[in-house]
């Protein structure tokens, strides 16, 4: 079949050109006159055909061929490669099947189906044809990943069935029952594991801050579960660097029992603390490995110092002070600007300033120090603020107000604000809040400023900011463009019978500022909690004085265990200018690390736990597997029933698919056309040679 992309008349033109050129050669040329008519006609035909074929090579002529191909039904076979597969009583049967019987099962599938073999656990891989890759070492099971991976690879419509070997225990990803709702093919499960319910207590999760203040509260949110211990007591013990510091009785009043509770205490020393939480086990506790969990906390000295500075007595400063008063993380210090000793301010402070800067030299000196030491601050611009001085000391914050006028500005909340979460109560209250007295004029802020509130003047919303935050590389700042927020606190109490919404906003603003820290030229990205057999991934970045990413220096990384044994490594340099290192197979325990480039240094700690998510719950979820199989038209089999599974696959899945497709080739891509041109020219040359024309 021939398809012509250009004008079909072009083929006629090619034929005409070939005939004309041939005629010129064989009927106009006198040297050809001695040839007999049959010979001349033969040579002319050879020349005309060769010229014609050469000319059409320059045209977009496609030779098309329709091809039909029939394929066997597609079956995806996925194997759960997680630890829980071999942690129960049938672990020997599981290992025996994949050592001795799996290859035969795979061979039978391959004879009748197009097959795709996958391993899943932490991630999905295509190594399931290699028995050595089936290690059952993954520390998580994500059953839902099989459905998404298969859909990405083939689309649901191309898959005829899936066979999944698993115990149904999912420790990561979406609930597989929910994830399977989009599946359009039958799923057949080969279920392993033990469905028996055994006595077990476990710490399932602990949430905590990785940094705490000395003499401040260190808070841990602990989630635990228990099975088979209804109406009994248990004991939770807390250890700090190996020493018992606290105990808590646990009253178990249900079966199964789930509980989440908080524990807090004050750290007594600076540095790295390995807090270990242990549920004292009983003799009948089936999985003792999940009874404990260690958290690493860096305790630093002191609370955050918040200094409140007002240019003259002002009720707004009082409202802010009261909002922060109940926060144990802050040391509050208030003073009038005229009494302030600028030399006592350091980059360890957070400043809250009202009615500054003014026209005084001291005010300029204060902001020079703030900018030089990158001190974070919240600045409220009021009636005593000198806008001309403001522009000089903070060039990125500019208000053009030549007539020094002020106006009432009501707050309008901006949904795009993202620096921190604002409570729904406060968002609702903004519409009822009193206006602030704000400078009239045009405003200018950095383009990356995050505006929380805009101004509404005479019921008209404007683009002028009323409250905004700015996050820089070296510090964070916040601005309130008006005074009178003390009235907001009162309005909050009137509307909600508490000051919680207003106080929460002020605390969030100050907390946002507290996250500011001096830019570090050498940065290490490393978690502080790992499970045994989980790879330890270290990422590092090194910046020069121009904040450019460089990796010309070698980075040494030394890990030290509890016994003082050191493990030295060097981080690899990556193409994007950073560093990386991956460490495997480190035993459980506490570790400290130090990283050095020679001129830059960093240090920290991490913990490797024996238990992992796969140890927390070993009760096979056959009911979940049955629910998925029923919904998709599949079935659940035991490991000993794979022959029956194979027979059902053969009888139920026999739909062959036919794929029709078209192959297009241009003449220059077709070898026979090229050979024909060569043969025609060669034949003409040989005949002419024998006739003595050349």
Legacy VTK file of the C-alpha trace (Angstrom):
# vtk DataFile Version 3.0
C-alpha trace
ASCII
DATASET POLYDATA
POINTS 694 float
0.000 0.000 0.000
1.355 3.459 -0.942
0.530 6.703 0.859
1.569 10.014 -0.704
2.048 12.959 1.666
2.720 15.514 -1.096
0.775 16.263 -4.337
0.178 13.014 -6.351
1.014 14.943 -9.525
4.623 14.953 -8.318
4.930 11.267 -9.300
3.714 12.095 -12.810
6.237 14.934 -12.923
9.038 12.561 -11.891
8.045 10.132 -14.661
7.931 12.951 -17.223
11.386 14.240 -16.192
12.828 10.698 -16.392
11.345 10.202 -19.919
12.633 13.586 -21.154
16.169 13.002 -19.849
16.193 9.506 -21.327
14.960 10.780 -24.681
17.688 13.426 -24.786
20.305 10.756 -24.197
19.080 8.054 -26.559
17.281 9.894 -29.358
19.007 13.270 -29.502
22.536 12.005 -28.895
24.265 11.054 -32.194
26.569 8.575 -30.495
23.535 6.381 -29.826
22.384 6.402 -33.463
24.238 3.194 -34.390
22.283 1.152 -31.846
19.481 -1.047 -33.097
15.981 -0.125 -32.026
15.526 -3.111 -29.648
18.835 -2.377 -27.883
18.129 1.333 -27.772
14.671 0.685 -26.332
16.117 -1.669 -23.680
18.790 0.808 -22.609
16.316 3.668 -22.582
13.952 1.639 -20.400
16.736 0.847 -17.918
17.813 4.486 -17.761
14.255 5.794 -17.471
13.389 3.441 -14.605
16.574 4.221 -12.682
16.039 7.987 -13.083
12.423 7.653 -12.007
13.352 5.735 -8.842
16.082 8.236 -8.009
13.678 11.175 -8.390
10.951 9.705 -6.191
13.473 9.301 -3.386
13.125 13.074 -2.963
9.343 12.837 -2.472
7.441 12.063 0.776
6.115 8.765 -0.477
5.341 6.194 2.213
5.074 2.467 1.685
2.713 1.211 4.382
2.251 -2.296 5.687
-0.517 -3.408 8.039
0.553 -5.961 10.635
-1.590 -7.949 13.072
-0.086 -9.500 16.185
-1.808 -11.702 18.734
-0.496 -11.842 22.288
-1.269 -14.047 25.261
-3.203 -12.585 28.227
-1.122 -10.393 30.547
-0.742 -11.563 34.160
1.169 -9.500 36.748
2.802 -11.546 39.498
3.893 -9.546 42.583
5.732 -10.817 45.672
5.758 -9.192 49.101
9.461 -8.821 49.957
8.979 -7.506 53.500
10.208 -8.963 56.783
6.775 -9.942 58.068
6.593 -12.684 55.415
9.146 -14.751 57.379
8.492 -13.682 60.976
5.666 -16.098 61.786
5.326 -19.876 62.117
4.966 -20.492 58.371
8.240 -18.748 57.524
9.896 -22.075 56.648
7.086 -22.872 54.190
7.429 -19.448 52.572
11.193 -19.761 52.123
10.840 -23.342 50.892
8.290 -22.346 48.240
10.399 -19.546 46.808
13.535 -21.706 46.927
12.116 -24.869 45.333
8.660 -24.322 43.812
8.607 -20.727 42.615
10.606 -21.374 39.440
8.149 -24.129 38.375
5.191 -21.877 39.099
6.787 -19.161 37.000
7.485 -21.569 34.134
3.849 -22.666 34.036
2.677 -19.058 33.951
5.090 -18.200 31.145
3.745 -21.030 28.947
0.202 -19.693 28.909
0.456 -15.988 29.674
2.439 -12.868 29.024
3.875 -12.238 32.486
5.370 -9.381 34.485
7.080 -10.195 37.796
7.388 -7.555 40.523
8.768 -7.289 44.049
7.202 -4.833 46.483
8.000 -3.679 49.997
9.569 -0.267 50.534
9.334 0.256 46.765
8.334 -1.701 43.659
11.066 -3.323 41.560
11.145 -5.697 38.597
13.564 -8.212 40.157
11.052 -10.957 40.961
12.507 -13.312 38.322
15.715 -13.514 40.357
15.289 -15.814 43.365
18.303 -14.172 45.022
16.495 -10.808 45.022
13.638 -12.261 47.074
15.288 -11.578 50.428
12.310 -10.611 52.649
14.369 -7.768 54.126
12.206 -4.722 53.372
11.120 -2.867 56.511
7.791 -1.692 55.059
4.952 -3.140 53.002
3.097 -0.929 50.542
0.498 -3.130 48.858
-1.209 -0.157 47.208
1.999 0.601 45.287
1.404 -2.500 43.146
-1.881 -1.098 41.835
-0.449 2.328 41.003
2.735 0.856 39.487
0.795 -1.534 37.270
-1.566 1.198 36.114
1.374 3.425 35.218
3.128 0.598 33.386
0.228 -0.834 31.426
-3.034 0.898 32.222
-5.744 -1.170 33.885
-7.348 -2.171 30.579
-4.273 -4.100 29.381
-3.895 -6.276 32.494
-5.932 -9.489 32.556
-5.149 -10.562 36.135
-2.750 -10.097 39.037
-1.315 -12.738 41.354
-0.006 -11.313 44.648
1.929 -13.277 47.281
1.467 -11.441 50.616
0.353 -11.688 54.232
-1.838 -8.597 53.794
-0.035 -6.565 56.471
0.362 -3.074 55.003
2.617 -0.639 56.900
2.936 2.128 54.303
0.936 3.806 51.568
-2.828 3.903 51.082
-5.112 1.319 52.633
-5.028 -1.449 49.987
-8.784 -2.035 50.242
-9.370 1.603 49.267
-6.570 1.634 46.678
-8.041 -1.410 44.911
-11.275 0.413 44.086
-9.789 1.643 40.814
-8.603 -1.826 39.743
-10.504 -3.326 36.778
-8.879 -6.782 36.629
-9.259 -9.766 39.020
-6.712 -10.057 41.814
-5.722 -13.492 43.055
-3.920 -13.592 46.398
-1.627 -16.312 47.676
-1.969 -15.626 51.400
0.831 -16.337 53.855
1.243 -15.500 57.525
-0.630 -16.356 60.688
-4.170 -15.140 61.336
-4.095 -16.123 65.000
-4.456 -13.284 67.505
-1.644 -13.380 70.088
-0.861 -11.402 73.195
1.213 -8.389 72.282
1.946 -4.850 73.460
3.651 -2.367 71.173
4.698 1.269 70.872
3.408 2.098 67.413
4.615 5.709 67.077
6.167 8.642 68.968
5.881 12.257 67.862
8.290 14.796 69.323
10.446 17.849 68.609
14.046 17.063 67.760
15.200 20.173 69.663
14.338 21.152 73.234
15.386 23.928 75.607
17.204 23.376 78.864
14.739 23.876 81.750
11.910 23.908 79.237
9.395 21.164 78.518
10.274 18.198 76.329
6.957 16.752 75.084
6.410 13.297 73.549
3.138 12.064 72.038
3.134 8.274 72.378
0.824 5.891 70.517
0.588 2.300 71.690
-1.594 -0.756 71.269
-2.196 -3.964 73.184
-3.907 -7.219 72.309
-4.933 -9.871 74.835
-4.357 -7.791 77.966
-7.834 -6.516 78.778
-8.287 -5.311 82.389
-4.575 -5.537 83.092
-1.845 -3.048 83.889
1.450 -2.428 82.144
4.408 -0.200 82.906
6.033 2.324 80.574
9.600 3.279 81.539
11.551 6.251 80.162
15.339 6.240 80.061
17.635 9.209 79.387
20.995 8.084 78.023
20.576 4.757 79.794
19.307 6.059 83.151
15.723 5.521 84.269
14.095 8.945 84.754
10.357 8.236 84.835
7.662 5.546 84.849
3.992 5.545 83.952
1.300 2.968 84.667
-0.863 1.946 81.721
-4.390 0.735 82.446
-5.509 -1.486 79.574
-9.308 -1.587 79.503
-10.181 -2.978 76.061
-9.219 -5.704 73.626
-7.734 -4.673 71.302
-6.549 -1.565 73.120
-5.308 1.613 71.456
-4.131 4.741 73.243
-2.328 8.005 72.521
-1.044 10.104 75.416
1.523 12.796 76.175
4.519 12.632 78.470
6.600 15.708 79.257
9.575 16.473 81.483
12.359 19.020 81.785
15.787 18.119 80.384
18.491 18.536 83.007
21.542 18.941 80.787
22.557 20.231 77.383
23.628 18.056 74.483
22.366 14.945 72.737
19.831 12.860 74.648
18.755 9.361 73.666
15.331 8.983 75.267
14.258 5.339 75.269
10.610 4.409 75.931
10.068 0.806 77.031
6.876 -1.099 77.808
7.980 -3.657 80.384
7.210 -6.955 78.715
5.459 -9.952 80.157
6.393 -13.571 79.518
3.505 -14.064 77.097
4.321 -11.002 74.949
4.593 -12.515 71.469
6.717 -9.778 69.816
9.055 -8.209 72.399
10.982 -6.253 69.753
8.141 -3.744 69.339
8.024 -2.843 73.044
10.582 -0.042 72.845
11.515 2.987 70.770
14.341 5.510 71.088
14.104 9.225 70.243
17.087 11.534 69.787
16.684 15.088 71.112
19.228 17.921 71.003
18.876 19.980 74.191
20.117 23.555 73.860
20.615 26.146 76.548
17.928 28.612 77.581
14.631 29.748 76.204
14.123 32.149 73.328
14.579 35.701 74.560
11.844 38.036 73.283
12.548 41.736 73.856
9.582 44.110 73.619
10.610 47.695 72.792
8.197 50.620 72.564
8.833 54.222 71.585
6.782 55.531 74.507
4.120 53.701 76.498
1.723 51.874 74.199
-1.222 49.490 74.822
-0.266 47.360 71.795
2.943 46.319 73.551
0.887 45.278 76.570
-1.421 43.172 74.401
1.544 41.407 72.777
3.197 40.841 76.173
0.023 39.249 77.584
-0.339 37.054 74.502
3.181 35.648 75.040
3.057 35.443 78.832
1.871 31.822 79.082
4.368 30.435 76.572
7.108 28.569 78.462
9.410 28.742 75.441
9.960 32.496 75.776
11.728 34.759 78.234
9.898 38.094 77.953
11.680 41.400 78.613
9.975 44.778 78.077
11.485 48.273 78.028
10.978 51.763 76.614
13.180 52.702 73.697
14.719 55.619 75.593
15.886 53.191 78.308
17.265 50.591 75.880
20.999 49.776 75.937
21.666 48.815 72.314
24.878 46.968 73.242
22.840 44.357 75.168
20.969 43.249 72.048
22.368 40.155 70.327
21.407 37.771 67.555
20.000 35.430 70.224
17.094 37.824 70.683
13.776 38.258 68.918
12.696 41.903 68.893
9.121 43.191 68.968
9.181 46.949 68.272
6.329 49.475 68.333
6.515 52.997 66.846
10.056 52.554 65.541
12.236 53.801 63.948
11.990 57.468 64.820
14.199 60.358 63.664
16.823 59.922 66.404
20.407 58.797 65.832
19.880 56.045 68.413
17.083 54.619 66.307
19.358 54.478 63.248
22.096 52.816 65.329
19.606 50.234 66.593
18.593 49.173 63.099
22.203 49.168 61.883
22.945 46.601 64.587
19.793 44.636 63.741
20.759 44.449 60.071
24.432 43.736 60.766
23.679 40.793 63.075
20.561 39.595 61.192
18.332 39.840 64.265
14.714 38.739 63.574
11.997 41.216 64.503
8.304 42.101 64.482
7.859 45.800 63.700
4.623 47.705 64.290
4.540 50.969 62.353
2.625 53.631 64.256
2.141 57.383 64.629
5.677 57.969 65.972
7.373 55.972 63.229
9.507 58.093 60.880
8.698 56.761 57.408
11.719 58.497 55.879
14.005 56.813 58.432
12.205 53.524 57.840
13.122 53.639 54.156
16.772 54.333 55.000
17.224 51.588 57.598
14.978 48.995 55.867
15.253 49.708 52.107
12.937 46.794 51.221
10.116 48.271 53.295
8.957 51.587 51.860
5.883 53.756 52.460
5.482 56.944 50.439
3.401 59.285 52.612
4.535 62.868 51.827
1.682 64.550 53.745
2.100 62.279 56.803
-1.577 61.289 56.744
-3.232 58.317 58.438
-6.490 56.450 57.857
-8.558 53.633 59.352
-7.644 50.277 57.797
-9.790 47.196 58.424
-8.171 43.741 58.113
-8.917 41.462 55.138
-7.484 37.944 55.415
-5.539 36.640 52.380
-6.170 32.991 51.558
-2.727 32.763 49.935
-0.954 33.288 53.266
1.246 30.265 54.062
3.852 31.216 56.684
1.820 29.526 59.425
-1.685 28.242 60.104
-4.313 30.779 61.114
-7.230 29.461 63.189
-10.717 29.480 61.698
-11.943 31.494 64.696
-9.445 34.253 63.983
-10.217 34.304 60.254
-13.885 34.701 61.132
-13.104 37.419 63.702
-11.150 39.586 61.260
-14.382 40.829 59.701
-15.477 42.179 63.107
-12.157 43.606 64.261
-11.590 47.304 64.779
-9.544 49.209 62.179
-5.888 49.988 62.750
-4.592 53.520 62.272
-2.350 53.078 59.232
-0.143 55.421 57.164
-1.807 56.673 53.998
0.214 56.224 50.822
1.791 53.653 48.542
3.507 50.608 50.050
6.462 48.615 48.799
7.593 45.231 50.179
9.923 42.513 48.849
8.305 40.458 46.094
8.587 37.308 48.226
6.723 38.852 51.196
3.851 36.696 52.465
0.867 38.960 53.136
-1.510 37.756 55.826
-3.807 40.803 55.954
-4.584 43.515 53.422
-6.180 46.876 54.178
-9.827 47.685 53.558
-10.504 51.436 53.399
-14.117 52.690 53.449
-15.395 49.195 52.572
-13.033 49.006 49.593
-10.394 46.258 49.663
-6.940 47.440 48.594
-3.625 45.787 47.762
-1.892 47.619 50.598
-0.576 45.218 53.267
-1.683 45.444 56.893
0.286 42.461 58.238
3.006 40.603 56.346
5.944 38.250 56.938
9.244 38.091 55.071
11.556 35.070 55.033
15.162 35.816 54.067
18.145 33.507 53.843
19.629 34.775 57.135
16.573 35.865 59.120
12.832 36.384 59.253
10.861 39.578 59.807
7.217 40.607 60.218
5.441 43.941 59.837
2.181 45.396 61.188
1.339 48.554 59.234
-0.800 50.268 61.846
-1.445 50.580 65.559
-4.380 49.577 67.706
-4.140 45.777 67.843
-4.883 45.915 71.572
-8.499 46.345 70.506
-8.287 43.094 68.512
-7.519 41.166 71.685
-10.601 42.640 73.368
-12.806 41.919 70.330
-11.518 38.319 70.349
-12.662 37.899 73.957
-16.065 39.436 73.210
-16.624 37.074 70.274
-15.145 33.860 71.725
-15.050 34.370 75.522
-11.288 33.858 75.384
-8.131 35.452 74.018
-7.000 32.209 72.377
-7.364 33.278 68.738
-5.490 36.578 69.104
-2.849 35.111 71.439
-2.368 32.224 68.997
-1.712 34.652 66.137
0.906 36.578 68.143
2.578 33.354 69.284
2.639 32.074 65.716
4.245 35.303 64.538
6.972 35.102 67.191
7.486 31.370 66.565
7.840 32.117 62.849
10.585 34.613 63.733
12.276 32.140 66.107
12.886 29.709 63.258
15.287 32.221 61.732
18.903 31.203 62.029
22.222 32.367 60.664
22.906 30.874 57.266
25.189 27.868 57.546
27.790 27.427 54.853
27.997 23.709 55.657
24.665 21.880 55.929
24.053 18.207 56.719
20.696 16.570 56.018
20.369 13.375 58.082
17.461 11.820 59.981
17.998 10.879 63.596
15.818 7.729 63.695
16.477 4.585 61.658
15.506 0.940 61.748
17.958 -1.914 61.469
18.717 -2.769 57.810
17.365 0.615 56.715
19.941 2.505 54.608
21.376 5.593 56.284
21.326 8.372 53.704
23.455 11.449 54.271
23.121 14.573 52.116
25.414 17.587 52.478
25.730 21.032 50.904
28.644 23.442 51.038
28.273 27.131 50.096
30.901 29.762 49.478
30.656 33.381 50.686
28.535 34.245 47.642
26.024 31.546 48.623
27.006 29.444 45.617
26.890 25.666 45.918
30.398 24.167 45.670
31.883 20.719 46.263
35.577 21.175 45.621
36.478 20.215 49.220
36.510 16.643 50.527
33.969 15.925 53.265
34.920 13.424 55.947
32.079 11.822 57.879
32.914 9.911 61.070
30.359 7.833 62.988
31.063 6.770 66.582
29.097 4.083 68.453
28.511 3.706 72.216
31.771 1.802 72.667
33.800 4.562 71.031
34.463 2.656 67.807
34.797 5.018 64.864
33.558 4.390 61.324
35.178 6.889 58.912
33.658 7.666 55.515
34.045 10.233 52.753
30.983 11.715 51.099
30.724 11.375 47.329
30.516 14.483 45.169
27.418 14.719 42.980
26.916 16.373 39.610
24.591 19.035 41.078
27.322 20.374 43.381
26.279 18.646 46.618
27.497 15.559 48.498
25.917 12.239 49.371
26.615 9.020 51.259
24.601 5.840 51.809
25.563 3.441 54.592
24.033 -0.030 54.897
23.923 -2.852 57.439
24.831 -0.922 60.576
23.795 -2.706 63.802
21.207 -1.284 66.178
22.459 1.228 68.721
23.202 4.875 69.507
25.585 6.776 67.230
27.121 10.225 67.117
28.549 11.737 63.950
30.901 14.508 62.945
31.370 15.949 59.473
34.240 18.165 58.389
35.554 19.875 55.280
38.661 21.079 57.097
37.367 24.620 57.599
33.663 23.838 58.220
32.276 21.420 60.807
28.938 19.881 61.815
27.883 17.217 64.282
24.821 15.328 65.449
23.464 11.952 66.512
21.083 9.227 65.386
19.642 5.984 66.697
19.119 2.636 64.960
16.271 0.566 66.423
16.023 -3.205 66.298
12.285 -3.156 65.768
10.698 -1.801 62.622
7.127 -1.415 61.318
7.124 -5.027 60.161
7.541 -6.222 63.770
4.710 -4.150 65.206
1.872 -6.329 63.934
2.266 -9.903 62.644
-1.388 -10.899 62.370
-2.050 -11.681 58.708
-4.853 -9.595 57.164
-6.640 -12.349 55.248
-9.999 -10.592 55.596
-8.641 -7.546 53.772
-7.283 -9.756 51.001
-10.612 -11.573 50.723
-12.463 -8.263 50.490
-10.225 -7.079 47.629
-10.479 -10.420 45.818
-14.289 -10.496 46.077
-14.562 -6.938 44.820
-12.323 -7.524 41.780
-13.560 -11.009 40.880
-10.494 -12.823 42.158
-9.880 -15.359 44.902
-7.621 -16.068 47.878
-5.451 -19.206 47.949
-3.087 -20.784 50.414
0.558 -21.306 49.574
-0.133 -25.012 49.075
-2.880 -24.290 46.520
-0.820 -22.692 43.735
-1.667 -25.587 41.372
-5.366 -24.846 41.824
-4.656 -21.156 41.278
-2.894 -21.967 38.015
-5.848 -24.086 36.789
-8.294 -21.255 37.552
-6.123 -18.766 35.705
-6.059 -21.014 32.643
-9.807 -21.547 32.646
-10.881 -17.995 33.479
-8.316 -15.937 31.621
-8.047 -17.013 28.008
-8.748 -13.770 26.218
-6.055 -13.223 23.638
-5.548 -9.702 22.401
-4.921 -8.754 18.787
-2.907 -5.656 18.095
-3.190 -4.063 14.638
-0.590 -1.555 13.663
0.836 -0.015 10.530
4.475 0.261 9.524
5.411 3.193 7.304
8.623 3.265 5.318
9.966 5.794 2.873
11.626 4.527 -0.313
15.069 5.492 0.991
14.465 3.206 3.976
13.664 0.208 1.751
16.709 -1.768 0.696
15.043 -3.407 -2.345
14.415 0.018 -3.931
18.058 0.975 -3.509
19.207 -2.365 -4.884
16.848 -1.952 -7.859
18.410 1.412 -8.736
21.899 -0.052 -8.549
20.861 -3.076 -10.651
19.249 -0.913 -13.368
22.267 1.369 -13.655
24.654 -1.608 -13.600
22.700 -3.423 -16.330
22.699 -0.334 -18.545
26.423 0.188 -18.023
27.263 -3.434 -18.867
25.191 -3.402 -22.083
26.646 -0.090 -23.195
30.143 -1.373 -22.420
29.614 -4.510 -24.530
28.223 -2.370 -27.338
31.373 -0.253 -27.236
29.582 3.011 -26.480
31.744 3.906 -23.428
LINES 1 695
694 0 1 2 3 4 5 6 7 8 9 10 11 12 13 14 15 16 17 18 19 20 21 22 23 24 25 26 27 28 29 30 31 32 33 34 35 36 37 38 39 40 41 42 43 44 45 46 47 48 49 50 51 52 53 54 55 56 57 58 59 60 61 62 63 64 65 66 67 68 69 70 71 72 73 74 75 76 77 78 79 80 81 82 83 84 85 86 87 88 89 90 91 92 93 94 95 96 97 98 99 100 101 102 103 104 105 106 107 108 109 110 111 112 113 114 115 116 117 118 119 120 121 122 123 124 125 126 127 128 129 130 131 132 133 134 135 136 137 138 139 140 141 142 143 144 145 146 147 148 149 150 151 152 153 154 155 156 157 158 159 160 161 162 163 164 165 166 167 168 169 170 171 172 173 174 175 176 177 178 179 180 181 182 183 184 185 186 187 188 189 190 191 192 193 194 195 196 197 198 199 200 201 202 203 204 205 206 207 208 209 210 211 212 213 214 215 216 217 218 219 220 221 222 223 224 225 226 227 228 229 230 231 232 233 234 235 236 237 238 239 240 241 242 243 244 245 246 247 248 249 250 251 252 253 254 255 256 257 258 259 260 261 262 263 264 265 266 267 268 269 270 271 272 273 274 275 276 277 278 279 280 281 282 283 284 285 286 287 288 289 290 291 292 293 294 295 296 297 298 299 300 301 302 303 304 305 306 307 308 309 310 311 312 313 314 315 316 317 318 319 320 321 322 323 324 325 326 327 328 329 330 331 332 333 334 335 336 337 338 339 340 341 342 343 344 345 346 347 348 349 350 351 352 353 354 355 356 357 358 359 360 361 362 363 364 365 366 367 368 369 370 371 372 373 374 375 376 377 378 379 380 381 382 383 384 385 386 387 388 389 390 391 392 393 394 395 396 397 398 399 400 401 402 403 404 405 406 407 408 409 410 411 412 413 414 415 416 417 418 419 420 421 422 423 424 425 426 427 428 429 430 431 432 433 434 435 436 437 438 439 440 441 442 443 444 445 446 447 448 449 450 451 452 453 454 455 456 457 458 459 460 461 462 463 464 465 466 467 468 469 470 471 472 473 474 475 476 477 478 479 480 481 482 483 484 485 486 487 488 489 490 491 492 493 494 495 496 497 498 499 500 501 502 503 504 505 506 507 508 509 510 511 512 513 514 515 516 517 518 519 520 521 522 523 524 525 526 527 528 529 530 531 532 533 534 535 536 537 538 539 540 541 542 543 544 545 546 547 548 549 550 551 552 553 554 555 556 557 558 559 560 561 562 563 564 565 566 567 568 569 570 571 572 573 574 575 576 577 578 579 580 581 582 583 584 585 586 587 588 589 590 591 592 593 594 595 596 597 598 599 600 601 602 603 604 605 606 607 608 609 610 611 612 613 614 615 616 617 618 619 620 621 622 623 624 625 626 627 628 629 630 631 632 633 634 635 636 637 638 639 640 641 642 643 644 645 646 647 648 649 650 651 652 653 654 655 656 657 658 659 660 661 662 663 664 665 666 667 668 669 670 671 672 673 674 675 676 677 678 679 680 681 682 683 684 685 686 687 688 689 690 691 692 693
